[in-house]
Amino acid sequence: MVAAVRSGKSPQRSVARSFHVTLRTVQRWLVRSGNSNLGRIDWSSRPRTPHRMPRHTSPETETAVLTCRRQLKEESPLGFYGADAIHEALPSDDRINSVPSVRTIGRILARNGVLDGRRRSRRATPSPGWYLADVARGRAELESFDIVDGLVIEGHGEVEVLTGRALWGCETLAWANPKLNAKSLVARLLDYWRIHGLPDYVQFDNDTRFTGPHQFPDVVGRVTRVCLSLGVTPVYVPPRETGFQAAIESFNNVWQQKVWNRYHHSDLVSLRNRSDRFIDAYVGRLGRRGERAPQRRPFPAGWQMNLQADLAGRIIYLRRTDDSGAVRLLGHRFQIDPDWRTVWCDASSALRKVKSSATGCGGASPTSNRYLE
C-alpha cells in the first residue's frame, strides 16, 4: 500500500479499495513509514498498551515481598507472615527502593495465589421449582400460598391475610379476614380456583391450618383433602426454612409495603378495597407472563366437597434430615442416610392408607418404602 501511494500512480482512496481496507488504514501506514526507505522499516505489530504500566509494582518488589513472606513463615519466631508483618520487615531489604503499602502487599499476595484463606465459593442459584422436574422445565404450574399475621386495625382488632402467587403465571391473591381457619381457607381457595383454574401443584408451609393437626399420626387436614379431591398435588416445604417459599415471601413483603404500610385503614372493607386495587394493578404489571405460563385446568363442573371420601392422589413433603440421617413425617420417624440433607417424600394415598417413599432430591433411588397404618 505504501509503495503504491509513493509511486504516484494511484490516489490513496483507490489504493484502499484495491487492498480492501479503509482509507484510515492506508493513512496510518503512511504516517508510520514516514520518509524512510521501505526496506528499513519495522513493519511488525505494536500493541497500544505500554510495556509497563506507570503505577504497576515492579517485578523486583513483588519478588522481595514473596521472599520476605516465605522467610517470615519459616524463620520468624513470632510466626506472623501476613501483609502487616511483611510491611514491617521490608524496610531492611536492600533490593527495593520504596516499601509498598499494606494493601499493595495484600494484592501482590492475592495475585500470586499465596494467601492461606480461601474465598467462599458461591454456587449458581437453582432454577425456580427445581425440586419438581416438570415445574422447573416450565411444563407445570406451582402456586404458593401463605398467611400474613400480626396485623392490627385500630379499633377493629387483628387481621390475617391469605396470599397466593403463581410461579410462572400472573395469578395473584391477597385476601384479608379477621381470623383465618382451615374452613375459611378452603372456601377462599375454591372461589379463587373457580375464577383462575386449577394449578398442577400447590405449595404450603407447615401451618396446621394447611397440614392438619400435628399431634396425631397419619392425619391430613381439610385443605389437603380438598386439593387431592381436585387432582391438585399439595407440596409442603421443610419446617422453619424460607428458601422454598422465597417467591411468596417476597410477594408478602411487597404487599405489606404497598398496601398495609402505605395507608391508614379505618376498617376491613377499606383494607380489602385497597388490596383488590393493588392486586389488579400488580397482575397488569406482570404483563405477558400469563401467555407463557403452563395451561391451568378448569375447575370441574358439578364438583362437591366430600371430606369423608377415601384419599387418592399424591402429597409431597420436602424434609431435612437430622444429625442421624432421619426424617419425621406424618408422626413417624424414617431412617434415611446421614449423608443426605434434603429428602423428597412422595406420599400416595389410597384406601385410607398412606404409602410413603422417601427419596433424595436429584433423582436418587428410594431408601424407605413402607405403609403407614
N, C-alpha and C positions, 0 to 999 in steps of 0.2 A: 504493500500500500504506500509506504513512504517513498519507494523508488518510483512508483507510477506517478505520484504527485510531483516529485522532483524533476521528472522528465519534462513536465510542462505540457504533455500531450492531452491530458485529461484533467478536468477540474475535480475538486475534492468530492462533490456530490456524485459524479459519475464513477469515481473510484469506489465510493461507499456502496453504490448499487452493484457494481461488478463483483465486489467481495462479499456482498450480502451482509453488510454491517451498517451501523448507523453513522451519520456524519460526525457525531461526537466521538466515536471510537477512532475514526481516521485522524481527527484533530488532536486527540490525546496522544497518539503515537507520533504525530509530527512534532508536538511540543517535547516529547521525551527524547526524540532523536536530535533535535536542535540542528546545529550545523556540522555535527561530527560525521566522520566517514562511516558509511553503513557497515563496513567490516569490523569496526572497532566498538560498536555499540553493544552494551549488555542488554539483551532482549529478555532475560529471564524475568519471571513474575516477581513482583514486590508487594508483600502484604501491606495493607494500610496501617495496621497496628504497629506501634513501636516495638523495638526489640526488647525493651524492658519498661514496664510501667513506672511512671515517675515516683509513685508512693508505694511501690511494691517492696517488700522486705527482701534484702539481698540474700543470695544463697549462702554466703558466709555466716550471716546472722542466724538463719534457720539451722544450719549445721551446728553452730555454737549452742543454740537453745536445746536441740535434741541431745547433743553430747552432755550438756550440763544436767539435763533430766536423767539420763542414764547413770551418770556418776552419783547424783544425789540418791537415786533409788538403790544403788548397790553399795555405796560407801558412806553416805551420811549417817551419823549416829542418831539423828532425830528421825529419819525415815520419811521426811516430807519431801515430795518432789513434784508438787503442783505448780501452777503458774506463779503464785506468790513466792514460793520458795526459790524458783528459778530466777525470778526478777531480783531477789535479794542476792543471789550468788553470782549473777552475771557480771557485776562491775569488776570482779577480779579477773575476768577473761580478757586477754590482750588481743584476741583475734577480731574483736568488733569495736567500732568507734563509739557508737551510742547504744545504750541499753533500750530495747523496745519496752513498751508499756505492758502491763499485766494482761490487758485484753488482747494485744497483739500476740503475746506469747500463747495465750489460750487458743487463738485462731491458728497459730503455727502447729500446735499440738493436735488440734482437730483435723487440720488439713493433711497431716501425716499419719493420722489414724493411731495415735499412741495414747489416747485417753482411756482410762480404766472404766469409766462409766459408759453405759450404753443407752441410747435414746429409746424411749418406749416405741415399739412398733405398733402402728395404728392400722388395723385391717380395714378393708373396704366395707362399707355399710351393706348388709344383706338386702336383697330386693324385698319390697313390701309383700307380706304374706308368704315369706319363704318356707314356712312350716307346713303349708298346704300347696302341693305341687300345681294343681290346676289354677289356684288363685294367683300364685307367683307368675304363671305364664299369661295371666290376663284372660283366662277362659272361664272363670267363675267369679262371682261377686261375694265379697266378705263384708258384712255390715256389723259395726261395733256399737254397743250400747253401754252407757254408764249413767250413774246418778250423781248429780252435784248437790251436796247437802251443806248444812251450816249457814244457810241464807235466812235472814230475818227481815220481814217487812214491818216497819214501825206501826204498832197498833193492831197488827193482824197475826203476828206470830211467825213461826218457822215456815219455810218454803223449800221444797225439794224439786229438782229439775231433772227430768229424764232426757238425756241427749243421745243422739244417734248419728252415725256418719258412715256412708258407703265408702269403701276403699277406692274403687275405680269410677263409680258414677258420681252424680251430684246430689243424690238423695240425702237429706239432712233433717234432723228432728231436734227440737228443744221445746219441751212441754213442762210447764210449772204446775205444781199441785201442792196443797198444804201438807199432805202426808202420802207417801207412796208405799204401797204394799204389793204383794205378788198379784192380787186380783186386779188392782188398778193398772199395774204394769201390763198385764195380759190384754186388758181392754184397750189400752192405748196402742200397743203394738199391733193388735188386729186392725184397728182403724187405720193405722199408718200403712200397713201392708195391703189393705184393700185399695188404697189410693195408688201406691207406688209399685205394687207387685212384690213377689217373694224373692229374696236372695238365695244363693246356694248355701252359704254359711252365715251364721250369726254368732258374734263373739261377745262374751261377758267376762266380768271379773268374778270373784268368789263370794260376792254378797249373797247372803242367804235368801234374799228376795228373788234372786235369779236361780241359784243352785238348789234351793230347798234346805231344810234343816240339816245341820251337820252332826247332831248328837245321835242320830240313828244310822246304822249301816244300810247300804243298798237302797237309799231313798233319793228320788229325784223330785224336783219341785214342779209347781204348776207351769212356770214359764218353759221349762224343758219339755214337759209333756205336750204342750201346745205346739212347740217347734217341731217335735217328732211327728205329731199327727198331720202337720202341714208339709212334711217332707223336707224341712229345713234342718241342716246339721248344726247343732249348737257346739260351740268351742269355748272352753273355759281355760283362761290363761293361768300361769303359775301364781300362787298366792304371794302377796307382798312384793310384786315386781311390776314396774311400769313400762318396761321396754315394749312388751307385746301390745300394750294399749296406747302407744305413743300417738297414733292418729286421733283417737277420740279424746285423749287428754289434751292434745294441742287445740282441738276444737273447743273443749270446755274452757280453756284459758281465753280463747278469742271471744266466746260468748260472754264470759264474765266481764271482760274489758269493755266490749262494745255495747252491752245491754245492761248488765247489772250495775257496774261501777259508773256508767255514763249518765244515768238518770236517777232521779229520786222517784220511787214507785209508791204511790199512795195506797194501792190495793192490788189484789191478784189479777184483776181484769186489766189494769193498765200494764202490768208486767207481761201478761200474755200477749197483749196487742203489740207492744214494742218488740217482743221476742218474735212474733209472727212476721212483722215487717222486716226485721233483721234476717230471718231465715229466707224470705222471698228474695231479698237483695243479695244474700250470700249465694244462694243457688244460681241466681242470674250471673253473678260474678264468675262462677266456675265455668261458664261458657259451654264449650263443646265437649266437656268431659263425658256427658251423658251419651253422646253419639258414639264414642269409642268404648264405652263400658259394656261388659257382658250383658246379654239379654236376661231380664228378670222374668220369672214365671208369673202368670196371672193368678190372682187369688182364686182358689177353687170355688165354683158356684155350688151353692147348697151345702157347704161345709158346716158342720155343727160341732161345737166343742163337747168332748166327752172325756173327762178326766179319769174315768174308771176303765177306759179301754186298755187292752194289753199294749205294752210298749213295743214299738218296732222302729228300727232305724239305727242311726249312729250318733254317739256322743263322743266328742274328742276332748280329752283332758291333757293339757300341757303341764308337766310337773318337773320339779328339780329333785335330784336325788340328795339324800342326806350324806353324812360322813361315811356311813356304812354301805352306801350304794343302794338304798331302799327308797321307795316312794309310797305315799299313803293316798288311797283312792277309795271313795265311797265307804269309808270306815274300815278299810282293810289295809294291811301292810304287805307290799310286794318287794321281794329282794331282787334287784336287777343286777347291777355291777358297779363296783366302786369307781371304775374308770369312766362311767357315763355320767354326764352332767344334766343334759336335757332329755326328758323321756316323753315320747308321743304315745298317749294311751287312747286306744280306739275301743270304745265300749259299744258293742252291738246288742241291742235289747230285743228279746222275743220271749213270749210266753212267761212273762214275769220273772225271767232270769236275765242277769246281766253278764254277758260274756266279755271278758276284759283281756286284751292282749297288749302288753307294754312293749314298745319298740323304741329304739333310739332314733332321734332325728337324723335325717340324712340317709335313710333307706337301709338301716341295719336290720338284721333278722330278729324275730321275736325271741325274747328270753323268758317270757312268762305267759302262759295261756291256760286259763282255768275258769271255771264257773264260780260266780259269787252267789251263794244261796242264803 
